[in-house]
C-alpha cells in the first residue's frame, strides 16, 4: 500500500518502514509491495502495517485474493489501527456476511 491509495499517511506515521526494518533485523526475508496489489503466491505470511489513512485496506486490497490466500492456509498478520477497518478486513478475508 502507498499513500496514493489513501490507506497510509506516512507524513503522520512512518510505521510501515519501521516494521520493515524490525522484520529484517529479526531475520525475515521480505517482499515489499508499496504500490499496487501484493502478490500472495509463494509467500508464507502477509504482514499489514497499521492503517492510518482515510481508506480502509478492504477497499484498497483485492479481497478475493486475500480470502483465497487465507482459505489456502496463508497467514495474515495485521497490526491494528482502526477497529472498524480491521473488522471489515477480517470479515472479508474470512468470507463473513451479515452482522
C-alpha positions in Angstrom: 0.0 0.0 0.0 1.1 3.5 -0.6 0.0 7.0 0.4 -1.7 7.3 -3.1 -4.2 4.6 -2.0 -5.2 6.7 1.0 -4.6 3.7 3.3 -1.4 5.0 4.8 -0.4 8.5 5.8 3.4 8.4 6.0 3.7 12.1 6.9 1.8 11.3 10.1 3.4 8.0 10.9 6.2 6.1 9.2 5.3 2.8 10.9 5.5 0.7 7.8 9.2 1.5 7.3 9.9 0.8 11.0 8.0 -2.5 10.8 10.0 -3.5 7.7 13.3 -2.7 9.4 12.3 -4.7 12.5 11.3 -7.7 10.5 14.6 -7.6 8.5 16.6 -7.3 11.7 14.8 -10.3 13.1 16.0 -12.3 10.1 12.8 -12.5 8.0 13.0 -12.4 4.2 10.6 -9.8 2.9 8.9 -9.0 -0.4 7.6 -5.4 0.0 4.7 -4.1 -2.1 4.5 -0.3 -1.8 2.2 0.2 -4.8 -0.5 -1.9 -6.4 -1.7 -5.3 -5.2 0.7 -7.7 -3.4 1.5 -11.0 -5.0 0.4 -13.6 -2.4 1.7 -16.6 -4.4 4.7 -18.2 -2.8 4.7 -16.3 0.4 4.2 -17.7 3.9 2.6 -14.6 5.6 1.1 -11.3 4.6 2.0 -8.6 7.1 -0.1 -5.5 7.0 1.0 -2.3 8.8 -1.4 -0.4 11.0 -3.8 1.6 8.8 -3.6 5.4 9.5 -5.1 6.9 6.3 -8.7 7.5 5.4 -9.2 4.5 3.1 -9.9 1.0 4.6 -7.5 -1.7 3.5 -10.5 -3.8 2.5 -11.4 -1.1 0.0 -7.9 -0.9 -1.5 -7.0 -4.6 -1.5 -8.1 -7.3 -3.8 -10.1 -9.0 -1.0 -10.9 -12.1 -3.2 -7.2 -12.7 -3.5 -6.7 -12.2 0.3 -9.6 -14.5 1.0 -8.2 -17.2 -1.3 -4.8 -16.8 0.4 -6.4 -17.3 3.8 -8.6 -20.2 2.6 -5.4 -22.0 1.4 -3.7 -21.7 4.7 -2.0 -18.4 4.3 -1.3 -16.4 7.4 -2.3 -12.7 7.6 -0.7 -10.6 10.4 -2.5 -7.3 10.7 -1.3 -4.6 13.1 -4.3 -2.9 14.4 -5.0 0.7 13.7 -8.7 1.5 13.0 -11.0 -1.0 14.8 -13.8 -0.6 12.2 -11.4 -1.0 9.3 -9.8 -4.1 10.9 -13.1 -5.8 11.5 -14.2 -5.2 7.9 -10.9 -6.6 6.6 -11.1 -9.7 8.7 -14.8 -10.3 7.8 -14.0 -10.0 4.1 -10.8 -12.1 4.4 -12.8 -14.9 6.1 -15.9 -14.6 3.9 -18.2 -13.5 6.8 -21.5 -12.0 5.9 -24.1 -10.2 8.0 -23.8 -8.7 11.4 
